Amino acid sequence: MNPASILRTAICAAIGVFLLAATPLGLARDDDVIFTAYNLKNYLRMDRRIDGEFVENALKPDSEIVPLIHSIKSIQPDILGICEIGSEADLRDFSKRLRNAGIEFSHADRVQVPGQERSLALLSRFPIVATAHQTDLFYLIDEEHFPFQRGILDITLKIDESYRLRLLGVHLKSKRPVPEADQALMRRNEAHLLRLYAEKILESDPGINLLVFGDFNETRNEPAIKAFQGRYGADTYLRDIQVADTLGYRWTYYWSSADQYSRIDYVFVSKGLYPEINLDSCRIHEARNWLEASDHRPLVISLTPADREVPRGR
């Protein structure tokens, strides 16, 4: 091969690599339903620093909201499950900004435990046909009662006439130490309560299309995650949909104080729902300015709303 041919081959190979890197991977099919789980990072009124100045009772600043909305717009979700939204007014503000950006959700609901600033919410293009939010769950540590701090969001959606999707949303106890009890033990107790609640749903309807999402504040190897998933192979086992970005990284959260990246946001699905998950189209959404929006990255799940049989051995 002469030098000119070698050069042409090298250029073509380089262009091919560039196009592969520039082409979005895992694009969903037109008939897929796109679910996104996203911790919005303090979309609420609170005392905070904005441009170096301390401001009391301030909403999340536009410098964070604009890239947040842009990220969601680029995903174009049909269903959006969120952590760290504040009051009903905050949810209305968020919904209005999405609508102004061309993202219309006709249905929304929010759950907030009394005394908690941060709440869970779900926005959907599909009708909400049932809710069963859990806001009064308690557990014991050394004979002292503790509340499940942010509760469990429980919403059933009507995707079409024959397909229902039930979603549970959670935001478990933070890793912030508190004087009342060990924060890891508190989180494990919340995960146990979530497991009991999900198990009751799965036992009453083994084929249910159940999706559980949220910020668990735990990495995959921790007892809270294992306790929540249940026994592997059991009909009530909840499968972890292990999404990744285009480079194969699975981390979802950046803790700036420790300069640490970790995976603490999850989507779990039931045995009945797993066959409908299009794994090749699931991903962690990437954006150049993602950290300006939130310290979490959104998880994108693609599913085909048609009940399929569970493959043997799954």
Buried (B, 14 or more C-beta within 10 A) or exposed (E): EEEEEEEEEEEEEEEEEEEEEEEEEBEBEEEBBBBBBBBBBBBBBBEBEBEEEEEEEBBBEEEBBBBBBBBBEEBEBBBBBBBBBBBEEBBEBBBEBBEEEEBEBEBBBBBBBEEBEBBBBBBBBBEBEEEEBBBEBEBEBEEEEBBBBBBBBBBBBBBEEEBBBBBBBBBBBBEEEEEEBEBBBBBBBBBBBBBEBBBEBBEEEEBBBBBBBBBBBBEBEBBBBBBBBBEEEEBBBBBBBEBBBBEEEEBBBBEEEEEEEBBBBBBBBBBBBBBBBBEEBBBBBBBEEBBBBBBBBBBBBBBBBEBEEBEEEE
